[in-house]
Amino acid sequence: MATPASAPDTRALVADFVGYKLRQKGY
């Protein structure tokens, strides 16, 4: 999962996942 080739894509996925979790918590 720590592949440098897909760093931008991984960061985008992480940001989307974090946003989803925050929305679930009510933030």
C-alpha positions as CSV (number, residue, x, y, z in Angstrom):
1,M,0.0,0.0,0.0
2,A,3.0,2.2,0.4
3,T,3.9,2.2,-3.3
4,P,5.6,5.5,-4.5
5,A,4.1,5.0,-7.9
6,S,0.5,5.5,-6.6
7,A,1.4,8.1,-4.0
8,P,-1.1,10.8,-5.3
9,D,-3.9,8.2,-5.7
10,T,-3.2,6.8,-2.2
11,R,-3.3,10.2,-0.7
12,A,-6.6,11.0,-2.5
13,L,-8.1,7.7,-1.2
14,V,-6.9,8.4,2.3
15,A,-8.4,11.9,2.2
16,D,-11.7,10.6,1.0
17,F,-11.7,7.9,3.7
18,V,-10.9,10.4,6.4
19,G,-13.7,12.7,5.2
20,Y,-16.1,9.8,5.1
21,K,-15.2,8.8,8.7
22,L,-15.5,12.4,9.9
23,R,-19.0,12.7,8.3
24,Q,-20.0,9.5,10.0
25,K,-18.9,10.9,13.4
26,G,-21.0,14.0,12.8
27,Y,-18.2,16.4,12.0
